Amino acid sequence: MPRKKRLVPEAAPQLDKLKQETASEVGVTLDNYNPNITAKQAGTVGGYMVKKMIQDYQNRAKNQQ
């Protein structure tokens, strides 16, 4: 399946770093898109990434007030 085009290609390194950090925090080993992880593990990593991004956004918005 072809990858979707990224809206902001310059963000790719930061997102990859966030993915690796998040996976490490939840105990999932990612080796360049490891096909051996379960859907549950992939969902956990993705869910925590979204949670972190929302928290970061809220913190930035709070600091701008």
C-alpha positions as CSV (number, residue, x, y, z in Angstrom):
1,M,0.0,0.0,0.0
2,P,1.5,3.4,-1.0
3,R,2.1,5.9,1.8
4,K,0.0,9.0,1.9
5,K,1.6,12.2,1.0
6,R,2.5,14.2,4.1
7,L,1.0,17.7,4.5
8,V,4.2,19.1,6.0
9,P,7.1,17.0,4.8
10,E,9.5,19.0,7.0
11,A,7.8,17.5,10.1
12,A,8.7,13.9,9.2
13,P,11.9,13.8,11.4
14,Q,10.1,15.2,14.4
15,L,7.2,12.8,14.0
16,D,9.6,9.8,13.6
17,K,11.4,10.9,16.8
18,L,8.1,11.3,18.7
19,K,7.0,7.8,17.4
20,Q,10.3,6.2,18.6
21,E,10.1,8.0,22.0
22,T,6.5,7.0,22.5
23,A,7.0,3.4,21.5
24,S,9.9,3.2,24.0
25,E,7.7,4.6,26.7
26,V,5.0,2.0,26.2
27,G,7.4,-0.9,25.7
28,V,7.1,-1.4,22.0
29,T,10.2,-2.0,19.9
30,L,10.0,-0.3,16.5
31,D,12.7,-1.2,13.9
32,N,11.9,0.9,10.8
33,Y,8.2,0.0,10.6
34,N,8.5,-3.4,12.2
35,P,5.8,-5.6,10.6
36,N,5.9,-7.9,13.7
37,I,4.0,-5.6,16.1
38,T,0.4,-6.2,16.8
39,A,-2.4,-3.9,15.8
40,K,-3.0,-3.3,19.5
41,Q,0.7,-2.2,20.0
42,A,0.5,0.0,16.9
43,G,-2.8,1.6,18.2
44,T,-1.2,2.2,21.6
45,V,1.7,4.0,20.1
46,G,-0.5,6.1,17.8
47,G,-2.9,6.9,20.6
48,Y,-0.2,8.1,22.9
49,M,1.3,10.1,20.1
50,V,-2.0,11.9,19.7
51,K,-2.3,12.4,23.4
52,K,1.2,14.0,23.6
53,M,0.5,16.3,20.6
54,I,-2.8,17.5,22.2
55,Q,-1.1,18.1,25.5
56,D,1.7,20.0,23.8
57,Y,-0.8,22.2,21.9
58,Q,-2.8,22.9,25.1
59,N,0.3,23.9,27.0
60,R,1.4,26.2,24.2
61,A,-2.1,27.8,24.0
62,K,-2.1,28.2,27.8
63,N,1.3,29.9,27.7
64,Q,0.1,32.4,25.0
65,Q,-2.7,33.8,27.2
